[in-house]
Amino acid sequence: MTYGVGAYQGAQNTGLDAAGRDYQLIIPAGTPFQVRLYSRDVAVADASGNALPASATAPPFQASAGQDQTFTFTVTGPAAKGQ
């Protein structure tokens, strides 16, 4: 996860169940933020089931105090060879 002028912050795993894993991170309110995913090992889809490229970026947003922002991504299997 990146915010501001490129600061990196990893997300903490907060839950695991049959539906998958949950991650959470706290970012400063009023700071532009963007979620970036990258994997050479697994294929990933968005919440609608649309396949994402090996390097994907969610739409940017700006955090507001007391307001949660949720993103859903699903690992769909191994990455295609050559990606």
C-alpha positions in Angstrom: 0.0 0.0 0.0 1.3 3.5 -0.8 0.3 6.9 0.4 1.4 10.5 0.3 4.4 10.8 -2.0 5.1 7.1 -2.2 5.5 5.9 1.4 5.0 2.1 1.6 3.0 0.4 4.3 2.3 -3.3 4.5 -1.1 -4.5 5.7 -1.5 -6.5 8.9 -3.4 -9.8 8.7 -6.4 -9.5 11.0 -8.5 -12.6 10.2 -8.6 -15.9 8.5 -11.7 -18.1 7.8 -13.2 -20.2 5.1 -13.9 -17.1 3.0 -10.3 -16.0 3.0 -8.0 -13.6 4.9 -8.7 -10.0 6.1 -6.0 -7.4 6.2 -6.1 -3.9 7.8 -4.0 -0.9 8.0 -4.3 2.6 9.4 -3.5 5.6 7.3 -3.5 9.3 8.1 -6.8 11.1 7.4 -6.7 13.5 4.5 -3.8 11.8 2.8 -4.1 10.5 -0.8 -3.9 6.7 -0.8 -3.7 3.9 -3.4 -3.7 0.1 -3.1 -1.3 -1.7 -5.4 -1.1 -5.5 -5.9 1.7 -7.4 -7.5 2.3 -11.1 -7.9 4.2 -13.4 -10.2 2.8 -16.5 -8.4 -0.9 -16.1 -8.3 -3.7 -14.8 -10.5 -6.0 -12.2 -8.8 -9.6 -11.0 -9.5 -11.5 -8.0 -8.3 -14.7 -8.1 -6.3 -16.7 -8.6 -9.5 -14.6 -11.5 -10.6 -12.7 -9.6 -13.3 -9.2 -10.9 -13.8 -6.5 -8.3 -12.8 -3.1 -8.0 -14.4 0.0 -9.2 -12.5 0.5 -5.6 -11.4 -2.9 -3.9 -10.5 -3.9 -0.7 -8.8 -7.2 0.1 -7.1 -8.7 3.5 -7.7 -7.1 6.2 -5.5 -9.0 7.7 -2.6 -8.4 10.1 0.3 -9.0 8.8 3.8 -11.5 10.6 6.0 -11.4 10.3 9.8 -13.6 7.6 11.1 -14.5 6.3 7.6 -13.5 2.8 6.6 -12.6 1.9 3.0 -12.9 -1.7 1.8 -11.3 -3.5 -1.1 -11.9 -7.1 -2.1 -9.5 -9.2 -4.2 -9.6 -12.9 -4.8 -6.8 -15.3 -5.6 -8.1 -17.4 -8.5 -5.2 -19.8 -9.0 -1.6 -19.9 -10.1 -0.4 -17.1 -12.4 -0.2 -17.8 -16.1 3.3 -18.7 -17.3 5.2 -15.7 -18.7 3.7 -13.1 -16.5 
